[in-house]
Amino acid sequence: MISLQIENTLFFGEVEIMQRQKYILDQLRQQGTIKITDISKEIDVSRETIRKDIYTLDKQGLVQAIRGGATTPQSVNETKYGKRQHEAVAEKKEIATNALRLIHDGESIFLDYGTTAFQVAERIKHSQLTNLTVITNSTFVLNSLQFVKDIQFVLLGGTMRTSEGSLSGPITLDNIDNLYADIGFFGCGGVNLQAGITNHYIEEVEVSKKMMAHCRMKVILADHTKFEKNALYKTTDIDNVDAIITDDQLDSRLAKQIRLADISLISGK
């Protein structure tokens, strides 16, 4: 009986920690920066307990601990779409070129809403591929490919996040139910051997998760700046994808670690 009581105490203690840390992440998501004193008052626990939670989350790369509180790690902050379109352009085009080599005439493909997926759409537009079906939740991908001959286009409906041109929510998820693709290309906010593939917005992560289950081949598009970083929400484990396409600037040490983990890595190297 005493042993059972101890086990239950440990279990509920772990649940409390998870609930506190989730609250911290939710508040950080909403506010960008949080103070230990505020969180301590809001959930009625000691400042030292919150400080320990923040340090734990900091070690996981999910927050950046600062004096008296925490902020979202600058390295994984999502910038606006228009700005990101002009960042690492050469690297994204290199990734898109390698992605195109995986696509064959007559196939169905999924392209998600990221700027690298948009570059894949641009490469498809100027390719000789024929009889493709393209599924997407991105209005930017739609704008790129809507007038291209030999492409059947499927735009997933849903609620639009206008800054990103992305569609998500219950309608989007329902529309995926009867759709399947030969290959899916997914962007990300971070790639980490331990944390897996992560991204910034939970609604869009849910779309990616469901669409991955409906793709015969799952490919992650990630330039070298995304590696060893975590965004807020997990999309999938790294060993659940078939390939990762990156650029030739990825650190050779990281590339070796990924390949040793038996993950197909496609790059210019």
Disulfide bonds with the S-S distance in Angstrom:
none
